[in-house]
Structures are given as structure tokens and as C-alpha cells.
Amino acid sequence: MSLETLEDAASTRATRATLARVAAEASVSMSTVSKVLNGRNGVSDATRSRVEVLLHSHGYNRRGATQTAPLVELVFSELDTAWSIEIIRGVERVARENGMSVVLTESGDRHSPGPEWIDGVMQRRPSGVILVFSDLSTAHKKQLRTRNIPFVVVDPAGDPAPDVPSIGSANWSGGVLATRHLIDMGHRDIAMITGPDDMMCSRARLSGYRSALEAAGIPIRPELIVGGQFHREDGVERGRELLSLPNPPTAIFAGSDLQALGVYEAARARGLTIPGDLSVVGYDDLQIAEWVGPPLTTVRQPLTEMAEQATRLVLRMNDADPPKSMRIDLATSLVVRSSTRSLA
């Protein structure tokens, strides 16, 4: 018998012994432990949680689990947005280069996937998981790590834990770029429509906006900062509010391109022209930013490149020499088109 065969036999015995201890300590059968490991039904939530905790505490890692399915799982809270298409394009490109397929899943909210998702991923056993969320629950992280399924978070909505690999972009710098562009064109009454307060990217862009105004010695008018989601409808509603002020802004920095399109609609409803009466800057540089009239000046967030980096990172995490850097922020840049003009 070869040394390799002996090592495999020893590993198998050690694995069975570990699983037997877990079953005994959890007061369940080996078949129940197997169901938990493979994400099958027929196990109560309380029992599943107890077994998962014991598997983690015993340092159980399933050998070869990541080799069973040449899949990259991409998980969103919202799939029906132009923003999502850019992420999908980047993941699919790198997956294809590595001979893998992509599984798309919609689950949960922007903070974490729903509880039902983990059972499905345990059954599929992908080579890696990419999540467009802020974080994962402690239980989900334990389950994925127990099966040797690496994961990466893209553009986290919050501040991911230090042990969570993530790919983001320089949102603060993006906020500075957009605001400074408008200041350089002579604008002083510059409004901002932010995203949700509980999203790190929203807070960073707002901080960049404030920093640019302060650096230029321009007073911050609280009434010119309004909040919303990153959707077109928020741009319409918040745009109407801003343009109805006694002293309305001459420029609006929207937290997303979709918001900016809503501002276009709000301005036209009041008989205002862009950029003649109002300058508008968006954020993301989605393809639609080039197609609207006038083409939208925006901050380019390299969404496709972020997705490519995340996919390469998650696949390298299975290597014998995994990457040392687990947090990467890509640069943002200003794309000047026709929706802004100088007041001079």
C-alpha cells in the first residue's frame, strides 16, 4: 500500500471519528450530521445550529468539498438593476476563463442573505461564493468555512468584519471628485442626494461631498442634503424637494446614476433645462449614463473590475498559497459629459 493511500485512509478514519464525536455530543445520529453537512432537509433549526457549532469547535473541514462543483455562486439582494448587470458581467468573465459556470441567487436584504440561502449553497457546494452584501452572519460564515467554501463580499453596504474578504471602491474620493468638479465650474449652491444612512458607501460619498465644500470654504447648507435609496424614484422625489426650495441649488450631485435620471425628470417637470438651468452629476457610470440626453457626467465606480477582482480572489483562496490582502479598494474617476456647465 502506497504512502498516499495510507494517508487517505488515516484521514478518512479521523474524519469519521470527528463526526462520531459531533453526533454523540449533539445527541443525534450520524445520518443527522450528514444531513447538516450536505444541506439537506429533515433537521430542525435548533439541531442544525447545535451540530454546526460542534463541527466548527472541532475544527472540522470537509476535504475536497470545493472540488465537487465547478461553480461560482453570485448572491444579490436585488437582481433587477442595471448595477447588477455590471457585477454579473465581471464574475461571468473570470468564471468562464477558469472553466466554471455562474449560479445567480437573489436572497435577503442589502445587509445579508436570507436564512433559506445557506441550505441551497450547502447542496450545490460551489468553488466560491461572491456576495453583494455588507456581511454574513456568524453562523453562515462557520457553515461555509466548515465546508471549505471561500467567500468574498463585493461593495459592502456596511463595514465588513476583519475576517471577511471584500472588494470595494474609493467612495470618499468619488464624493470629492464630483463635488470639486462642480465647484471648479463656479457652483456654490450644490445639493446632494445621498443613499441609505446604513450603507458605508453612502456615508463615504457624503463625507467626500462635505470635505470638498469645506476645503473650498463653501458653507454647507443642511437643507441641500437629502436622503433616499439609490433608485430613480428617489431622484424624482428628492429632486422636486430641492428644486422647490426658496433658494434652490444650481447643481445636484446624485448618489447614483439612477437617482440622477430621476433628477432629470424632476427638472424637466419644472421647465428647467440640463445643464442650462441645472448641472447634474451621477455616480456609478452605468451604460445608460451615456445614452440619456444630455449624456450624464458621473463618477465611474469600476463595478465590472470589482467583480473580476472578487472572482479571482475567491478562486485563489483555494490555493496552497492564498492571497495576503483580503480588503481591496479600487480607484474611482470622474467622467465628464454634457450634464454640467460652468456658471462663468
C-alpha positions in Angstrom: 0.0 0.0 0.0 1.4 3.4 -1.0 2.1 6.2 1.5 -0.6 8.3 -0.2 -3.2 5.5 0.2 -2.2 5.2 3.9 -2.6 8.9 4.4 -6.0 8.9 2.8 -7.1 6.0 4.9 -5.9 7.8 8.1 -7.7 11.0 7.1 -10.9 9.1 6.5 -10.7 7.4 9.9 -10.0 10.8 11.5 -13.0 12.4 9.8 -15.3 9.6 10.8 -14.1 9.8 14.4 -14.7 13.6 14.4 -18.2 13.2 13.0 -18.9 10.5 15.5 -17.9 12.8 18.4 -20.1 15.6 17.0 -23.0 13.2 16.7 -22.5 12.0 20.3 -22.1 15.5 21.8 -25.2 16.7 19.8 -27.2 13.6 20.9 -28.1 12.9 17.2 -27.4 10.2 14.7 -24.6 10.2 12.2 -27.2 10.5 9.5 -28.4 13.7 11.0 -24.9 15.1 11.0 -24.6 14.0 7.3 -27.9 15.9 6.5 -26.5 19.1 8.1 -23.2 18.7 6.2 -24.9 18.3 2.9 -27.6 21.0 3.5 -30.5 18.5 3.3 -33.9 19.0 4.9 -35.3 17.0 7.7 -33.3 18.7 10.5 -34.8 21.2 12.9 -33.2 24.7 13.1 -32.1 24.1 16.7 -30.5 20.8 15.9 -28.8 22.2 12.8 -27.4 25.1 14.7 -26.1 22.8 17.5 -24.4 20.5 15.0 -22.8 23.4 13.1 -21.4 24.9 16.3 -19.8 21.5 17.2 -18.4 21.0 13.7 -16.7 24.4 14.0 -15.5 23.8 17.5 -13.9 20.5 16.5 -12.2 22.2 13.6 -13.9 20.0 11.0 -13.1 20.8 7.4 -14.5 18.7 4.7 -11.7 17.6 2.3 -12.4 18.1 -1.4 -15.7 19.8 -0.9 -14.7 22.7 -3.1 -13.8 20.4 -5.9 -17.2 18.8 -6.3 -18.9 21.7 -8.3 -17.1 24.0 -10.8 -19.4 26.8 -9.9 -19.1 30.4 -8.7 -22.2 31.4 -6.7 -23.2 35.1 -7.0 -25.7 36.3 -4.5 -27.7 39.6 -4.6 -30.5 41.2 -2.6 -31.7 42.8 -5.9 -31.1 41.4 -9.4 -33.3 43.7 -11.5 -31.0 46.7 -11.7 -28.5 47.9 -14.3 -26.0 48.0 -11.5 -26.3 44.2 -11.1 -25.6 43.6 -14.7 -22.2 45.1 -14.4 -21.3 42.8 -11.5 -22.6 39.8 -13.3 -20.6 40.6 -16.4 -17.3 40.7 -14.4 -18.0 37.5 -12.4 -19.0 35.6 -15.6 -15.9 36.7 -17.5 -13.5 35.4 -14.9 -15.5 32.2 -14.2 -15.5 31.4 -17.9 -11.8 31.9 -18.1 -11.5 29.2 -15.4 -13.9 26.8 -17.0 -16.6 27.5 -14.4 -20.3 28.4 -14.5 -22.1 31.1 -12.5 -25.1 30.5 -10.3 -27.2 33.6 -9.6 -29.2 33.8 -6.4 -31.5 36.6 -5.1 -32.0 36.5 -1.3 -32.3 38.6 1.8 -31.7 42.4 2.0 -28.6 44.5 1.4 -27.1 43.5 4.7 -27.1 39.7 4.4 -28.7 36.9 2.5 -31.8 35.2 3.9 -31.7 32.1 6.1 -33.0 29.9 3.3 -30.0 30.6 1.1 -27.5 28.6 3.1 -29.2 25.3 2.6 -29.1 25.6 -1.1 -25.4 26.6 -1.2 -24.6 23.6 1.0 -26.2 21.3 -1.5 -24.5 23.0 -4.6 -21.1 23.1 -3.0 -19.7 25.8 -5.3 -16.0 26.6 -5.6 -16.6 30.0 -4.2 -19.3 32.5 -3.2 -19.4 36.2 -4.1 -21.9 38.2 -2.1 -23.1 41.7 -2.8 -23.9 42.4 0.8 -22.3 44.1 3.8 -21.5 40.9 5.8 -22.5 37.4 6.7 -23.9 36.1 9.9 -21.5 34.3 12.2 -23.5 31.1 11.6 -23.2 31.4 7.8 -19.5 32.1 8.0 -19.0 29.0 10.1 -21.0 26.8 7.8 -19.1 27.9 4.7 -15.7 27.6 6.3 -16.6 24.1 7.7 -17.1 23.0 4.1 -14.0 24.8 2.8 -16.2 27.1 0.6 -14.4 30.5 0.3 -16.4 33.7 0.1 -15.9 37.4 -0.8 -18.1 40.4 -0.3 -18.4 43.0 -3.1 -19.0 46.7 -2.4 -20.1 46.1 1.2 -23.0 48.1 2.3 -21.6 48.3 5.8 -18.2 47.8 7.4 -17.3 44.2 6.9 -15.7 42.3 9.8 -11.9 42.0 9.6 -12.2 38.3 8.8 -14.4 38.9 5.8 -12.6 39.3 2.4 -14.0 42.2 0.5 -13.7 44.3 -2.7 -14.8 47.9 -2.7 -14.1 51.2 -4.3 -12.9 54.6 -3.1 -16.3 56.2 -2.3 -14.9 59.1 -0.3 -12.7 60.1 -3.2 -15.6 59.7 -5.6 -17.6 62.2 -3.5 -14.7 64.6 -3.5 -14.3 64.3 -7.3 -18.0 65.0 -8.1 -18.2 68.0 -5.7 -14.9 69.5 -6.7 -15.9 69.3 -10.4 -19.0 71.4 -9.7 -17.0 73.9 -7.5 -14.5 74.3 -10.3 -17.3 75.2 -12.6 -18.4 78.0 -10.4 -21.2 76.4 -8.5 -21.7 77.2 -4.8 -25.3 76.1 -4.1 -24.5 72.4 -4.6 -27.1 69.8 -3.3 -26.5 66.1 -2.7 -29.0 63.2 -2.7 -27.5 60.5 -0.6 -28.2 56.8 -0.3 -29.3 54.9 2.8 -27.7 56.0 6.0 -26.8 52.5 7.0 -24.7 51.9 3.9 -21.0 52.6 4.2 -20.7 53.7 0.6 -23.4 56.3 1.1 -21.7 57.8 4.2 -18.3 57.9 2.4 -19.7 59.7 -0.6 -21.5 62.2 1.7 -18.3 62.7 3.6 -16.4 63.4 0.4 -19.0 66.0 -0.6 -18.7 67.7 2.7 -14.9 67.7 2.6 -14.8 69.2 -0.8 -17.1 72.1 0.2 -15.2 72.7 3.4 -11.8 72.7 1.6 -13.2 75.4 -0.8 -14.6 77.5 2.0 -18.2 77.0 1.0 -20.7 76.8 3.8 -22.7 73.6 4.0 -26.4 74.2 3.7 -28.2 71.4 5.6 -31.3 71.8 3.5 -29.4 70.9 0.4 -28.5 67.4 1.7 -31.5 65.0 1.3 -31.6 61.2 1.7 -33.1 58.4 -0.2 -32.4 55.0 -1.7 -30.3 54.6 -4.9 -33.4 54.3 -7.2 -34.8 56.6 -9.9 -37.9 57.3 -7.9 -35.8 58.8 -5.1 -34.2 61.1 -7.6 -37.6 62.3 -8.8 -38.9 62.9 -5.3 -35.8 64.4 -3.7 -35.2 66.4 -6.9 -38.6 68.0 -6.6 -38.0 68.9 -3.0 -34.6 70.5 -3.7 -35.9 72.5 -6.8 -38.9 73.8 -4.7 -36.6 75.5 -2.1 -36.8 79.3 -2.0 -33.1 79.3 -2.8 -32.7 76.1 -5.0 -29.4 74.6 -5.9 -27.7 75.3 -9.2 -26.2 71.8 -9.2 -27.1 68.4 -7.8 -24.8 65.5 -7.0 -26.8 62.3 -7.0 -25.6 59.3 -5.1 -26.3 57.0 -8.2 -26.9 57.3 -11.9 -30.4 56.1 -11.4 -31.1 58.9 -8.9 -29.6 61.3 -11.4 -32.1 60.2 -14.1 -34.8 60.9 -11.6 -33.4 64.4 -11.1 -33.6 64.9 -14.9 -37.3 64.1 -14.7 -37.9 66.4 -11.8 -36.1 69.3 -13.6 -38.0 68.9 -16.8 -41.3 68.8 -15.0 -40.4 72.3 -13.7 -39.4 73.5 -17.2 -35.7 73.5 -16.3 -33.0 72.5 -18.8 -29.9 70.5 -18.1 -27.3 71.8 -18.0 -28.6 75.3 -18.8 -30.5 75.8 -15.6 -29.2 72.9 -13.5 -26.0 70.8 -13.6 -26.2 67.2 -12.5 -23.6 64.6 -11.6 -24.3 61.0 -11.0 -22.4 58.0 -9.6 -21.5 54.6 -11.0 -21.1 55.2 -14.7 -23.7 52.7 -15.9 -24.1 52.3 -19.6 -27.3 54.3 -19.5 -25.3 57.4 -18.4 -24.0 57.6 -22.0 -27.4 57.2 -23.6 -29.5 59.8 -21.8 -29.9 63.3 -23.1 -27.8 65.1 -22.3 -25.2 62.4 -21.5 -24.5 62.3 -17.8 -21.4 63.5 -16.1 -20.7 60.8 -13.4 -18.2 59.2 -11.1 -17.1 55.9 -12.5 -17.2 53.1 -10.0 -15.4 50.2 -11.6 -18.2 47.7 -11.0 -17.1 45.1 -13.6 -13.5 45.3 -12.4 -14.6 44.9 -8.8 -16.5 41.8 -9.7 -13.5 40.4 -11.7 -11.2 41.0 -8.7 -13.6 39.4 -6.3 -13.9 36.3 -8.5 -10.1 36.0 -8.9 -9.7 36.4 -5.1 -12.3 33.8 -4.2 -10.8 31.3 -6.6 -7.3 31.9 -5.3 -8.4 31.3 -1.7 -8.5 27.6 -2.5 -4.8 27.7 -3.5 -2.0 26.4 -1.3 -0.7 30.0 -1.2 -3.8 32.2 -0.7 -3.5 36.0 -1.3 -2.4 38.0 1.7 -4.6 41.1 1.0 -8.2 40.4 1.9 -9.5 44.0 1.5 -9.1 45.8 -1.8 -10.5 49.2 -2.8 -10.3 50.2 -6.4 -10.0 53.8 -7.6 -12.9 55.9 -8.8 -12.7 58.5 -11.6 -14.7 61.4 -12.9 -16.3 61.0 -16.4 -17.2 64.5 -17.7 -20.0 64.5 -20.3 -22.7 67.1 -21.1 -24.9 67.4 -17.9 -22.7 70.0 -16.2 -21.7 73.5 -17.3 -19.7 76.4 -15.9 -21.6 79.4 -14.4 -18.9 81.8 -15.5 
